[in-house]
Amino acid sequence: MKLELRGITKRFGSLVANDHINLTVEPGEIHCLLGENGAGKSTLMNVLYGLYQAEEGEILLDDEVQHFQGPGDAMAAGIGMVHQHFMLIPVFTVAENVMLGHEETTVGGRLNMAATRDKVRALSDRFGFDLDPDALVEDLPVGVQQRVEIIKALSRDAKVLVFDEPTAVLTPQETDELMLIMKQLKEAGTAIVFITHKLREVREVADRITVIRLGKVVGEASPTASNEELASLMVGRSVDLVIDKAPAAPGAPALVVKDLSVVDQHGQVVVNSVSFDVKQGEVLAIAGVQGNGQTELTEAIIGLQDRVTGEITLDGKSLRKLSVNKVLDAGVGFVPEDRNEDGLVGAFTVAENLMLDRSDGAPFVKAGGLQLKYLAEFAKKKLTEFDIRAQGITTQVGRLSGGNQQKVVLARELSRKLRLFVAAQPTRGLDVGSIEFVHSQIVAARDAGVPVIVVSTELDEVTALADRIAVMYRGGIVGIVPGDTSRDILGLMMAGEPAPETGAAA
């Protein structure tokens, strides 16, 4: 089935999320929609899937104009979507999830589970998925759960499949398996739209590439295009994708974490007896698929978790049981993984955000009075130093782009004398140009002798920044390995395999 989008325009108030976008996907083709977070890719696919209604434009399938009032219409027309966050019921079996919403019944009105099981087995055998129809979804690895999503779409005779950032929750090995599945589907004649911002994946599977920037199609590219060419299309300027850093010269261990455990609000152990250290002048990257305890670990270090056992010491002094303010006062800089929720106050100005965690004393406050002249000079200096693109220091930070918001957080946290720098998902949602800048600041902190922790689910970022890599799986650290460890080994560790003895480094 051929898919064609003509002049699709979608607005949210004054924001034009999609601006007259044209896209054609042929049967048996993998067409990649490449662009940074916020470029308008997912909005476009939500229009295609009937979740949004476009103000202008047409959707055509085999040259016939379609009018989708909801996902049910899109599915009935032969469009399936594999979402980044799976639409599955964990306590249901594979067959029950596949049947859900499209229940078949017997003559007596009972659910025809046998027919659904047969359908699952037939599709599973056809594509080599090795799926048990009676397996509970919650017991399946993430990569296998994604296959259930694909089976769900195929069981409804999807001729066009949309994969929306499908590798965000996968290990490298699971990602490679998905690439093979996509190629199989292509050979079977399925038209595939593959949404991503990861250049390596694009070049691996795409037949054609359409690049979207700020809601507009800015060009098409061939899979033979270099990463640099694709990146420049995405951000509109040339970008250096290679991090320029000298070998680390680590000093003594500065942060020492020993037997650290965290219990969440539901009584679940989310960090399980973790031990590691971070030396002065090195980057320890914490890798792993999202949701394996990384968030809770960084929150425990910064003082945001209540139910914590074990030891956290910085330069020989305990951080355990200190308030967040006391931890920050001890010289810890912290970039939270959700800058809007935990890192910034959107209604405050750039200048006000730059003094957020130092608003109770010198140099910004003296004798109970805010030093406005000092704050203005400081903010203007940081605007220049960190290349924050804003109209001025009185601009509300909520009006800035994601990249510039992250620069404000970095400017604030790196503008004090640090004894430890913790950056959680420091480039999430940023374009490659902003990523380049953020990485350079992290390396500069390391080179100044600061111990650095970087938490990232992006393996390319981990291997580019890390001097050592700790891999987390189900709340524990499965191993700590050198920064040049191969993606294959890291992928196995992310799935729970222990570190190879030859590569382990404590």
RALIN-V768494 format. One line per field, one symbol per residue. psi: psi as a letter, one per 40 degrees, with the letter a starting at -180 (. if undefined). burial: 1 if it has 24 or more other ideal C-beta (glycine too) atoms within 12 Angstrom, else 0. A space follows every 10 residues. Layout:
psi = ???
burial = ???
This chain:
psi = hhhhhhfhhh igbehhdhgf hhhhhiifhh hhhhiihede ddddddddee dihidiiihh hfehhighei ddddddeehi hhidhigihd eiiddddddh efhiiideei hgdddddddd ddddddefdf hhdehhdeei iddddddddd ddddeffheh hhhhfeedei iddddddddd dddddddeeh hhhhhiehdd ddddeidihh hhhfeiheii iieeiidddd ddddeeiihh ehhhiiiigi aihdhhhhfh ihhaeeehhd hgfhhiihih fihhhhiiih efeddddddd deeehdghia ihihfehhei eiidddddde fhhhhidgdd dedihdeiid dddeedefee aiedhhfehh gddddddddd dddddefhgi dieehhdeei iddddddddd dddeeihieh hhhhfeehei iddddddddd ddddddeeeh hhhhhiehdd dddddidihh hihfeiheih iieeiidddd ddddeehiii ddeih.
burial = 1111100111 0000001111 1111101011 1111111111 1111111111 1111001111 1000010100 1001101111 1111011100 0111111111 0100000000 0010011011 1011001010 1010101001 1111111111 1111110111 1111111111 1111101110 1111110001 1111111111 1111111111 1111111101 1010101011 1111100010 1010100101 0011111001 1100000001 1101111111 1111111111 0111111111 1111100101 1111100011 0101001101 1111111010 0011100111 1111111110 0001000000 0000100110 0110010111 0010101001 1111111111 1111110111 1111111111 1111111111 1111111001 1111111111 1111111111 1111111111 1110101011 1111110010 001010
